[in-house]
């Protein structure tokens, strides 16, 4: 079976779901369960949120056995400085790539975006950390613009890009077509990150994998903003005869019980 | 023409409510824009053999039932047994393994078929399988994917996107089928298929469905959940304020839900300012910094977002103004 890699974002996107807040102890315990489970990467949180979040990520790094620990950041150097204090394996920079995000939310333009991206990536690299890039709202973005950003990123040594269906509007055919197009035109690995707003998160992740995506973002219990992210158990259950993700459905069942007991009721 | 068949009322035989409730459910389904409602013989009898107008109906027959016993119906569905091959009967075939599709060739002469199952079709080349079905059957094909692997909505939507004319589903995925509400919104967003512009009735349907089945719809259930349009994270609240489509797949009002902003561990300055502004409260930068610290501590202590009353308490504490309520 082909190998695929799970990126668990329960502690970042999962925790962003309304009504969920983990303290330092809970985050450290959940990360430890995910690490033992065999998750490839753990997106541990957002250092810029505050002192407790930074302490949690730092402790997660101290306890880590195998998983790579990721700290998530908005695309600005102030946020990124907070990440340096946590000493994570990877510093993730979230880049809003759809025009609605660039022009309505940031109220900037494409030139500004690319300049800021280069500044942030250089800043992280100059401080000796590995950088990962996430394309926010990629499912509503112009593919030619994304390809041009990837070209810039390749020249800076970036090996993979997260394709985020931030508002959960992807269909399976679009997931497959876009991942194929990105991979055909650029020598880069794709990480698929989908939301379940239309109930198609598992299918969209599967289609992205079939098209070549190497990394799949999931959360425990499908936690995440609005209708949640791709549910890790559901994804593994659907693909256990298709991909080797390094985790069995039996193992995930046990981990779910342990995490539910840490969270104390969902 | 896309035909959406709702089969919810063929899945409730074990806990059928009163006839009035069933009629109410039927009337609400009609408002969603479904083209056909399918019901069981038991549900039909419980409704006093009367049905609301405004939609077509299919009666689901058990193998021992005969269409002649139900003269008010033009169309029936039934698991294929070889006994009922009339053109007005949709013959159902359960496909649990895609290799079984080859076995269907012997039934290619049927004019109305329904394929159920296909749970793991997304793990295969689904476009190839759809083509095989279209080649096998020259008549009408209805697809009723099942949801064992949480891919039923995607299968139904892709069937329509690839030219399929008919899909069957059920409200909230009752009976293990694709959830109706997800198909409605997915087709609305992906191909602008809008049989009904106003889907507020989905919230009423949810309430009645919960009452009938005794099941509680999860707060994060796509389209229906109570919390799907509650926003906490600061960066998203800011984006939503500038332009709601930055972080919403569709306008919550369409499905009868109101967007609410709550504060919690991730709420930044802008989100908290926005929340306080709802009540005309302004705070200084120093106060805001202290308020945010306390919001974070309290959220982590409780393991959740904060209620308006709890936020009020924090602001009062920071300002040291006893008894002054921000939220009434």
Interface residues (C-beta under 8 A of the other chain):
Chain A: X15 X16 X17 X18 X19 X20 X21 X22 X23 X24 X26 X46 X49 X50 X52 X53 X74 X100 X101 X104 X105 X107 X137 X166 X167 X168 X169 X171 X172 X173 X196 X197 X198 X199 X200 X201 X202 X203 X204 X206 X207 X222 X223 X224 X225 X226 X227 X228 X231 X234 X237 X238 X239 X241 X242 X263 X264
Chain B: X120 X122 X123 X126 X149 X150 X151 X153 X154 X155 X157 X158 X161 X178 X179 X182 X185 X186 X189 X190 X219 X220 X221 X222 X223 X225 X227 X228 X229 X230 X231 X232 X233 X235 X236 X238 X239 X242 X243 X245 X246 X247 X248 X249 X262 X264 X265 X266 X292 X293 X296 X297 X299 X300 X301 X302 X303 X304 X305
